[in-house]
Amino acid sequence: MKFEALARWHHGTRGDVAPTIFVALAEERGLIAQLTETILEQACRDACSWPSKVTLAVNLSALLIDSASFGLKLANILAETGLPASRLELEITEHALRADTEKVRAFLENLRSLGVRIALDDFGTGYSTLSRLRRLPFDELKIDGSFVQSMGESADRMLFVRTILELGRGLGLTITAEGIEEPEQRELLITEGCTQGQGFLFSEAVPAAAAQNLLTAQKRAAARRTAS
């Protein structure tokens, strides 16, 4: 099982501020590195209380590619929180691939050398090419939820998802389907050989404290299946 850390901001007078607003503002004001480090530190501390097989995913801004110190700060966060690097996955979107390929490769390899996994998020919406996928050190592809949610509408859209799955398998990458909301979507993906998925079908976004309840419920359900 894997949890993805989602940034949320409840403002005292403005109420809930959408991540699309405050993350963009943090990038514009040069605060994205500080915000990311804060999220990483808290999320890693929370993950330390979970079973050792449960992993954590955290999104990275494309702007961090230009940060010469982010790798060192990540290493310090892992050391201070005690979370094994193997339990952390960092996600970067295809839009980050607009940068120079060698710069992106050096950035990702630096992070990967710490022992974390690297995922390419929202695959299918941006700037990936086969040559870039082969040159960059990704461990996982995440199919964008818009394709998952529309794959049952036509043979062409289903073919697109099937092609991504075949591409990922051919490159030896783990494939995760995002945005699964209906049981029928899950069944279609299982039929196509997709073994990992995320979306509201499994759980809505919950506070970190509630994540433990989900883990407990899953453990009990597994015990009941074993007993039967």
N, C-alpha and C positions, 0 to 999 in steps of 0.2 A: 504494500500500500504506500501511496505517496500523497503528501499534502503540499499544496502550492500556497505560498505566502502572498496575500493580497493586501495592498496598502489601502487603508481607509482613514478618512479624516472627518471627525464630527466637530464642526465649528460651534462655538458658544452661542453665536447669534445667527449665523447663516445656515445652521443645520448641517446635514451631510453634504460634503463637497465631493464631486465626482473625481475619481483618479485622473481622468483625462484632462481635468482642469489643473489640479495641484501638481501633478507630475510634470506637465508641460511648463507650468510656472517655475518649478524647481529647476528644470533644464534651462529655461530662459535666464534665470537669476544666478546660475552657476552653483546651485545648491544640490544638484542631483547626486553627487558623490556622497555628500554628508547624509542625505536622506536614505540612500541605498545602504550605507554602512549601518545606520540606525536600525533599519528594517532587518538587515542580515543578523545583527547582533541579537536582537530580540527574538527573531524567528529561530535562530540556532539554539538559544537558551531554552525556548519552548520545546524544541525537538528533542532535546536531551532527556526529557521525561517520558518520551515515547519508547515503545519496544525497539530493539536494535535493528529490526528488519524494515522499519518504517522510515522512508526518506523524505527529504524536504526539497522543494523547488522554489527558487527565487528568481524573479525577472531582473535583468540588467538593462540599463539605458544604453543605447548606441553611443552616447557621448562619452561613456566610460572608456571606450577604446583609446581615447587620447590621454588617459590618466596613467602616468608612469608609476604611481604609487599604489594603485588599487590592489594589485596582487599581494603586496606586502601587508596592506591593511586587512585583506581577507585572511591571510595566514595568521595574523594576530587575533582576529575574531575567532577563528577555529581553535586556536590555542587557549584563549581566555574562556570560551564557553565550554570547551571539552567535547564538542561535536566532532565525530570522526569525519574526515573529508569525504570518505566514500558514501556518506549518507546525505551529501549535499549535491544538488544539481542546479546549475546556473543556466537560465534561459536567455537567449538573445534573439531578437526578431530578424527577419530577412532584411528589413530596412537598414540594419547595421552593415549589411554587405555592400552598401553603396561606397563604403570607404575602401581605401587601397587594400587589395587582398592580402598582401604581405604584412601590412600593419595589423589587420584583423587576425591573421594566422598567428603572429607573434603574441598578440594579446591573449588569444584563446589558449595557446600552448603554455603560456606562463601560468594561467589559472589551472589548466589541466595537470601541470606538473605538481600541483599541491595535492592532487588525488581526487579532485571533484570531477563530476560529470558535466558535459556541456550539451545543451539541447538547442536545436534551431526551432524557434517558436513561430506559430502562424504560417507554417510552410504552405506555399502555393499562392501567396498574396504579394510577393515582392520581387527580389532581385537575385534569386538563386539560379545558378546554371550548374549543369552536371560537372563541369570542370572545377568550379568553385567548391562544390560539395566534396569532390575527391581531394582537394588540396587543403581543406579546412578540417580541424580535428573535432568533428562532432561525434557524439555518442548516440544521439537520438534526434528524430524528426517528429514534430508535432503537427498533425494535419489541422489546418485552420477550421474552426467550428462552422464557418459558413458553408464549407463543402460538405461536412458531415450532415448538417441539417437539411441540405437540399439534395443529397445523393439519391433519395427515393423518388425524386420528381421526374427523372428521365434517365435513359440508358447512358447518355453522354456524361451526366454528372456522376453516375455510379462508376463509369469507366475512369473518370479523373481520379477518384479516390482509390480505385483498384491499381491504377498506374503508380500512384505515390507509394502504396504499400509494396508493390513489386520493386520499385526503385530503392526504397529503404532496405528491403531484404537483400537486394543485390549488392548494396554497399556495406552490408553487415551492421546496419543501424537498428536500434530499437525504434518502434513506431508507436506513437500515442495519438489517438483520435480525440480532439477537443470538442466541446460543445454538445455532448450526448445528452439529449433531453427525453427521448422516448425509447421504450423497450425495443421497438422495431428497429431503431437505428443501431442499438447494441447488437441485436441478432444479425443484422446485415454485416456489420463489421466482423463479428465472430466468424461468420460464414466465409468472409474473405481472408481470414487468418490474422486479423488484428487482435492482439492479446492485451493491449492496454488502452484505457480510455478514461476520460474525465468529463464531468458536466453535472448539471442539476439532477440528472437521473440518479446519481449516486449520493449527492448531498448539495444543499445550498451552501453558500459561504457562511462560515460560523466563526465565532471568536476562538482564540487558541484554547481557552479553558474548556470549550465544548468539544474540541477535537478528541480529548481523552474519552468522552462519552461514546463517540463514534467507534473508537478502537475497542472499547469494552463491549459494545453491541456486536461488533464483527466477531470478536473472540467467542462470545456466547453462541452466535449463530453457527460458527464453525464447529463448536463443541456439540451442538444439537445435530448437525449433519453427520458428524463422526459417530455419535451414539446411535443414530438411526441406520 
